[in-house]
């Protein structure tokens, strides 16, 4: 029987995880073709930070080498960007002229780093932090230059700042907000984090809005200028101010997009032969940038690509477990709280530990942990299950070992 043709646009973690799940279900259903815009096989983007600090190499973070593609009879096009989808003919066209027909198409185009629309954003030595090429540029810059500014006090910005500092640069982090990691931490935990990072030599310029990047006579960065007119001298600018779903290809093909490629609970787009997974996707109005939701999507998409037809993706309970420059951080659910909730907190400033549990109607609805995240998975389970914690309320703060039994 003639095999169906599956084309995957995007060689990142979400797209290839979908293939891994699909191959478990049915190895012989499709002839598979994968297009990747980068020159590397599938790698773990989360581990770019250890590559930047020098703790790991690019080879260490490769998830699937060329042998894996060969062993699974996958045709791989690296350094090759798909520029057009012809939905009428069911084929994709790449920038090198390659044409690949499909019966099913999987879009896993990921996201693009957001570049601030300010004068000077195209100067030499203004870079983003998204892929191996960016890390190579940063490592090269750190070997020749002394000062760096990282714009963005989120996870990516802090990882970039830590990596550059580890390579000997004097690093300043510019952040528009008043607290670091404002999507992952409450104010108390963010203040602890800032103090810890300052002890490690990082400088923070908070509540600062970047107005322009100032260049020298040779077209390279000389300083960053803020809205109040003040300037901060630097040799390198790294923009880490967020990501945007990469929907360009889908939009050009007339596929419905709205802050992401719109998919239903089977990860199918408005075109029934086209599926989408990962950071490029908008599902029930949500776009996810964390790995766990992307892997959940991959499992469901694979199920439907294999014609099993029983998987449903209904969204993910957001939790964040991070190691920010060696410091453990965890948050889940509504960890800020509001007028209808109450919070239990434990703060040990000497030991660098902070815990906050948010309760509503005798249920745990949020958790924020700093310095000790050992019970994060248990708290997340309680949040997801919505179980009553009435009987174990007094012991809840002490973790699963003590608080698991009512």
KALIN-V711356 format. One record per residue. PSI is psi in whole degrees, -180 to 180 (999 if undefined). D_CENTER is the distance of its C-alpha to the mean C-alpha in whole Angstrom. Layout:
# KALIN-V711356
<<PSI | D_CENTER> <PSI | D_CENTER>>
This chain:
# KALIN-V711356
<<136 | 40> <135 | 38> <149 | 34> <160 | 32> <126 | 30> <126 | 26> <132 | 24> <121 | 20> <105 | 18> <120 | 15> <27 | 15> <-165 | 12> <-38 | 11> <-47 | 11> <-45 | 14> <-32 | 16> <-38 | 15> <-43 | 17> <-41 | 20> <-43 | 20> <-40 | 21> <-43 | 23> <-30 | 25> <-35 | 26> <-40 | 27> <106 | 29> <-21 | 29> <10 | 32> <-39 | 31> <150 | 29> <122 | 30> <133 | 26> <133 | 25> <134 | 21> <128 | 21> <130 | 18> <-22 | 18> <163 | 17> <5 | 20> <153 | 19> <178 | 18> <126 | 15> <165 | 13> <101 | 11> <-27 | 8> <-28 | 7> <17 | 11> <-32 | 11> <-48 | 12> <-27 | 15> <-40 | 16> <-40 | 17> <-16 | 19> <3 | 21> <-26 | 20> <164 | 19> <169 | 20> <-41 | 18> <-34 | 20> <-28 | 19> <3 | 16> <128 | 17> <-41 | 17> <115 | 19> <180 | 22> <-30 | 24> <-38 | 27> <-44 | 24> <-42 | 24> <-48 | 28> <-28 | 29> <14 | 27> <39 | 29> <126 | 26> <121 | 27> <126 | 24> <105 | 24> <158 | 22> <37 | 22> <118 | 23> <126 | 21> <126 | 22> <-13 | 24> <140 | 26> <122 | 26> <97 | 30> <-31 | 30> <-41 | 33> <-6 | 34> <63 | 31> <155 | 29> <150 | 27> <132 | 28> <168 | 26> <-17 | 26> <9 | 29> <-7 | 31> <133 | 30> <128 | 30> <117 | 29> <153 | 31> <150 | 29> <-35 | 30> <140 | 26> <133 | 23> <117 | 20> <120 | 17> <58 | 14> <-2 | 13> <-145 | 9> <164 | 9> <144 | 11> <140 | 10> <128 | 13> <125 | 16> <132 | 18> <67 | 22> <154 | 24> <138 | 27> <3 | 26> <-9 | 23> <11 | 24> <161 | 26> <144 | 26> <26 | 23> <115 | 21> <169 | 18> <178 | 14> <91 | 11> <-33 | 9> <178 | 11> <-39 | 14> <-40 | 17> <-41 | 15> <-42 | 16> <-42 | 19> <-40 | 20> <-42 | 19> <-42 | 21> <-44 | 24> <-41 | 24> <-24 | 24> <-15 | 27> <-25 | 29> <165 | 28> <-37 | 28> <141 | 26> <145 | 23> <129 | 21> <122 | 17> <115 | 17> <119 | 14> <29 | 15> <-170 | 11> <-49 | 9> <-41 | 8> <-43 | 12> <-37 | 14> <-41 | 12> <-45 | 14> <-44 | 17> <-42 | 17> <-44 | 17> <-38 | 20> <-39 | 22> <-25 | 22> <13 | 24> <5 | 26> <153 | 25> <115 | 26> <133 | 23> <136 | 22> <123 | 19> <127 | 20> <134 | 19> <-32 | 20> <-179 | 20> <-18 | 22> <152 | 20> <158 | 17> <49 | 14> <-13 | 15> <-17 | 13> <-20 | 13> <152 | 16> <178 | 20> <-39 | 22> <-46 | 24> <-38 | 21> <-37 | 20> <-40 | 23> <-44 | 23> <-46 | 20> <-43 | 21> <-44 | 25> <-41 | 23> <-33 | 22> <-37 | 25> <-28 | 27> <4 | 25> <-1 | 26> <144 | 23> <142 | 24> <130 | 23> <92 | 24> <161 | 23> <39 | 24> <129 | 24> <123 | 24> <125 | 23> <-32 | 26> <157 | 26> <126 | 26> <133 | 29> <165 | 30> <-172 | 33> <-23 | 36> <6 | 34> <19 | 31> <162 | 29> <136 | 27> <-35 | 30> <168 | 28> <136 | 26> <135 | 28> <169 | 27> <-30 | 29> <2 | 32> <-14 | 33> <157 | 32> <154 | 31> <118 | 29> <142 | 30> <158 | 27> <-14 | 27> <139 | 23> <126 | 20> <120 | 17> <120 | 15> <60 | 12> <16 | 12> <175 | 9> <159 | 8> <135 | 11> <135 | 11> <95 | 13> <4 | 16> <-49 | 19> <-44 | 20> <-43 | 21> <-46 | 22> <-29 | 25> <2 | 26> <19 | 26> <137 | 24> <124 | 23> <148 | 20> <97 | 19> <39 | 16> <165 | 15> <120 | 17> <126 | 19> <158 | 19> <-166 | 21> <-6 | 21> <9 | 22> <26 | 19> <139 | 22> <-174 | 22> <-19 | 25> <114 | 27> <-16 | 27> <-1 | 27> <126 | 23> <163 | 20> <143 | 17> <158 | 13> <-157 | 10> <-16 | 8> <-6 | 11> <146 | 13> <117 | 15> <119 | 16> <40 | 19> <3 | 17> <139 | 14> <134 | 11> <134 | 8> <6 | 4> <157 | 5> <-43 | 7> <-49 | 10> <-36 | 11> <-38 | 10> <-33 | 12> <-41 | 15> <-42 | 15> <-42 | 15> <-43 | 18> <-45 | 20> <-42 | 20> <-41 | 21> <-41 | 24> <-33 | 25> <-29 | 25> <4 | 27> <26 | 29> <-35 | 29> <23 | 28> <-11 | 28> <144 | 24> <135 | 23> <117 | 19> <14 | 20> <169 | 16> <142 | 15> <118 | 16> <125 | 13> <150 | 13> <120 | 11> <113 | 12> <156 | 11> <100 | 14> <106 | 14> <44 | 16> <-4 | 18> <128 | 18> <132 | 17> <140 | 16> <141 | 15> <151 | 15> <150 | 16> <-151 | 18> <80 | 20> <-7 | 20> <-44 | 22> <171 | 25> <-168 | 27> <-28 | 31> <5 | 31> <167 | 29> <154 | 31> <140 | 29> <128 | 30> <150 | 29> <125 | 29> <123 | 29> <88 | 30> <-30 | 30> <-45 | 32> <-7 | 30> <35 | 26> <136 | 26> <133 | 25> <136 | 24> <126 | 24> <130 | 25> <127 | 26> <142 | 28> <128 | 30> <46 | 33> <27 | 33> <144 | 29> <123 | 26> <-12 | 24> <155 | 21> <142 | 21> <119 | 19> <139 | 20> <125 | 20> <-31 | 22> <104 | 23> <17 | 20> <-33 | 22> <13 | 23> <-45 | 19> <-37 | 20> <-44 | 23> <-40 | 22> <-40 | 20> <-44 | 22> <-40 | 25> <-46 | 23> <-41 | 22> <-24 | 26> <29 | 27> <151 | 30> <136 | 32> <17 | 32> <-44 | 36> <-18 | 37> <13 | 35> <-44 | 34> <-25 | 36> <-3 | 34> <-41 | 30> <-24 | 29> <3 | 31> <-180 | 28> <-40 | 29> <-39 | 32> <-40 | 34> <2 | 32> <-35 | 32> <132 | 35> <999 | 37>>
